[in-house]
Amino acid sequence: MQRSFAVDRSGSRIAVVNENEVRAAAGLTMVVGAVAFSYAYFAKQYVPLRVAASLFFVDFLLRLTVGLGYSPVGVVARWIARTRPSEWVSLTPKRFAWTLGLTMALAMTVITNVGIRGWLPRTICLICLTLMWMESVLGLCVGCRIYGLLVGRGWIRAAPGGDGCAGGVCEPLTVAAEPVTPAREPAAAAGGPAIEPAGQAVAR
């Protein structure tokens, strides 16, 4: 698995992800989810919702295991965001948010495939759609804010080296135009964050 890293002002190395790709992925899942929900609610056709829930479960699982760029939605999101400058944010809070998404997708996969109808699947669907809308349109990652709250209260540990976000909430990292090399890392730490080139991303 390939990951990108930035170096913050303290010299810590932080795993990062492109915010534009994350927001594009949230928008795509929101559209697919809204269409599937509409079929289920208005036409009483539940197959699209079952397919969407299963797709989201697989997609979130791939995001957490191999990275956003290797999930089906992530591949399309990267293509959509290819013309926009990268905006690097800390990966750890995003992974926490994706874990919440994976949990809800798993719940919906089970609920829709065993034939449960009514307020429970509708409520979960509406919560998911709202969270995806906030991420894609407003750039507000609710899962990241929950992560920051939990870290701030000491209920979970922050990632080694920090998260690169004030309070655990993702804010864009400034990325230097020149790539980081081992000899330049101290300078990057003194002058601001810098990103490693894609060819030198550390494999995990």
Secondary structure, DSSP 4 states (H G I P E B T S, - for coil): -EEEEEE-TT--EEEEEEHHHHHHHHHHHHHHHHHHHHHHHHS---HHHHHHHHHHHHHHHHHHHT-GGGSHHHHHHHHHTTTSPP-EEEHHHHHHHHHHHHHHHHHHHHHHHTT--SHHHHHHHHHHHHHHHIIIII---HHHHHHHHHHHTTSSPPPTT--SSGGG---PBP--SSPP-GGGHHHHHHH--EE--GGGPEE-
